[in-house]
Amino acid sequence: MLKAKAYGAAGATAPLATTTIPRRETTDRDVQIDILFCGVCHSDLHTVRDEWHSVMPTTYPCIPGHEIVGRVTAVGSAVADVRIGDLVGVGCLVDSDHSCPSCQANVEQFCPSATFTYNSPDKHGTAPVTYGGYSESIVVDERFVLRVPANLDLAGVAPLLCAGITTWSPIRRWGDIKGKKVGVLGLGGLGHMGVKFARAFGAHVVVFTTSPGKKADALRLGAHEVIISTDAEEMRKNAGTFNFILDTIAAEHDINAYLGMLSLDGNLTLVGAPETPLQVSAFALLFGRRSLSGSLIGGIAETQEMLDFCGSHNITAEVEVIPIQKINEAYDRLLKSDVKYRFSIDMASLKGE
């Protein structure tokens, strides 16, 4: 059994603090990784505070973090495609059953036995649940280890493992968006990646926001236009003109107003997760033969495709790099949307603990 320094929470109201956690010895198919950066996802905060108790209750201690970039320090005897010294990533998944229809279709995120990077039952028995990337190291099955392009800023790569693939997957699944009018609802951690990807694919990108102050940044990130969604006249002028809309908003909002923006056979895909159910008008879908769908992260092959694309197009997340000692402050700032656009933890800061 290996021991690793980590930051975690002992309970729903406890601050994150330094601790020591167990990691399994490297098996024949495992890769041991020294973690260099770990992104901070809003779901980390939800899980640490047990805010999804009815769906995914939190087991404590909770060690969050599923946007991991690091360097390989050991490999098992049967590992073929990963070598010591490689730059690699680990996202939201660390295992699955490998045999169900979802796994066979390379969408392991929908496997009934998917093992998430933290707060999932640990089938190896190392701990009651899996522990995530707010740690100095991690041991992962090679099938869930991703190659990281060496030309990219590693701090900015880390959020690609969740925010990146969450927005990449539905955009890719929708099809060829080159020349199409694509809307992105919200300009936060997810939304800013949606803008970057849609622009890189050649779409005409429009950001919807309630904040006029975000217009300049939206244009800087790649949007062609910005619509202030509280401006009724602007919304009316653009009604029925969008081929695809990516909805990244995690708060309650009037989704029917945005369904009305879609053209014939247009689609709106949810990647944000509001706590309360959204009221959907049947007529908003019936007229225009529009569709509403949802999307959850992406499979391993798809995530690798996304990382390779980012390497070729020099795409990373916009990040504020913090030491692990500022994680509780970062969580408070997340609640105020006070970050552009993701926090990325420099895990070297943990070594001094």
C-alpha positions, 0 to 999 in steps of 0.5 A, spaced: 500 500 500 502 506 498 501 513 501 500 520 498 499 527 501 492 530 499 487 535 501 480 533 502 474 534 507 472 530 513 464 532 512 459 536 509 461 542 513 468 541 514 473 545 510 478 542 505 485 540 509 491 536 508 491 529 510 494 522 508 490 517 503 492 510 501 493 508 494 494 501 491 500 498 489 501 498 481 498 492 478 500 489 471 495 494 468 496 500 472 499 506 471 502 511 477 502 518 476 505 524 479 500 529 479 502 536 476 496 540 476 488 538 477 483 543 475 477 545 480 470 543 477 464 546 480 462 538 481 467 538 486 464 543 491 457 540 490 460 533 492 464 535 498 458 539 501 454 533 499 449 537 495 447 531 491 445 527 496 439 524 493 443 522 487 450 521 489 451 521 497 458 523 499 462 518 503 467 521 507 473 523 507 472 526 500 478 527 496 475 531 490 479 532 483 477 529 476 481 534 471 488 531 472 495 532 469 501 529 471 507 525 469 508 517 469 512 514 475 511 507 474 507 502 470 505 495 470 508 489 467 503 489 462 502 496 460 504 497 453 502 504 451 504 508 456 512 509 459 515 512 465 516 520 464 510 520 459 505 526 460 498 524 461 491 526 463 486 522 467 478 525 467 472 523 470 473 516 469 478 511 472 474 504 470 468 501 467 466 493 466 469 493 459 463 489 456 457 492 457 453 495 450 456 502 453 463 500 453 463 496 447 460 503 444 466 507 447 461 511 451 464 508 458 461 514 462 454 510 461 456 504 463 452 501 469 459 499 473 463 506 471 468 508 476 468 515 477 475 518 479 472 520 486 467 518 491 465 511 487 466 504 490 473 502 490 473 495 487 480 494 489 479 495 496 484 500 497 479 505 500 471 505 501 471 510 495 476 512 490 480 518 491 481 524 486 486 528 484 487 533 490 493 529 491 500 528 490 499 521 486 494 517 483 494 509 480 489 508 474 488 503 470 492 504 463 485 504 459 483 510 462 490 514 462 490 519 456 496 522 452 497 529 453 500 534 447 507 536 450 506 543 446 500 545 451 500 549 457 499 544 462 495 548 467 490 550 462 490 542 459 487 540 466 480 543 465 480 539 458 479 533 462 472 535 464 470 542 462 473 540 455 470 534 454 463 536 456 462 541 451 466 537 445 462 531 446 455 534 444 458 539 439 461 533 435 455 529 436 451 534 432 455 533 426 459 538 421 457 545 424 462 549 419 458 555 417 452 553 421 449 558 427 451 556 433 449 559 440 452 558 447 448 559 453 453 562 459 460 564 459 463 560 465 467 554 465 463 550 460 461 556 456 468 559 454 470 552 452 464 551 448 466 558 444 473 555 443 471 549 440 465 551 436 469 557 433 475 552 431 470 548 428 468 553 423 461 555 426 458 562 426 458 563 434 453 567 438 454 567 446 447 568 450 449 572 456 445 576 461 451 580 463 453 586 458 460 586 461 462 579 458 461 581 451 468 583 450 471 577 453 466 573 449 469 576 443 476 575 445 474 568 446 472 567 439 464 569 439 462 573 433 456 576 436 453 576 443 446 577 445 444 580 451 438 575 453 434 580 457 434 584 451 427 582 448 428 586 441 435 582 440 432 575 442 426 577 437 430 578 431 434 572 432 428 567 433 428 561 429 435 562 426 440 557 430 442 550 428 445 548 434 445 551 442 449 549 447 446 550 454 451 550 459 447 554 465 447 551 471 441 555 474 434 555 473 432 559 467 427 559 461 429 554 457 423 555 452 426 562 450 432 559 447 428 553 444 425 559 440 431 561 437 432 554 434 431 553 426 427 547 423 430 541 426 435 545 430 437 542 437 439 544 444 443 540 448 444 541 456 450 540 459 449 545 465 445 541 471 440 546 474 438 543 481 430 544 480 427 541 474 426 546 467 419 547 465 419 545 457 413 547 453 411 542 448 409 547 443 416 550 443 419 543 440 413 541 436 413 548 432 420 547 428 421 540 429 426 542 434 429 537 439 432 538 446 437 533 449 442 532 454 450 530 454 454 527 460 462 528 459 465 523 454 468 516 453 475 515 453 477 515 445 473 521 444 476 525 450 483 523 447 480 525 440 479 532 443 486 532 447 489 531 440 485 536 437 487 541 442 494 540 441 493 541 433 489 547 434 493 550 441 486 550 445 486 550 452 482 552 458 483 559 461 485 558 468 487 562 474 493 557 477 492 557 485 496 553 490 492 547 494 492 552 500 487 556 497 482 551 495 477 553 500 477 560 498 477 558 491 470 554 493 468 561 496 469 564 489 466 559 485 459 560 489 460 568 486 462 566 479 469 570 481 474 566 476 475 566 469 474 561 467 477 555 471 481 554 477 487 550 476 491 547 482 499 547 482 500 540 486 507 542 487 504 546 492 502 540 496 509 537 497 511 543 502 505 540 507 
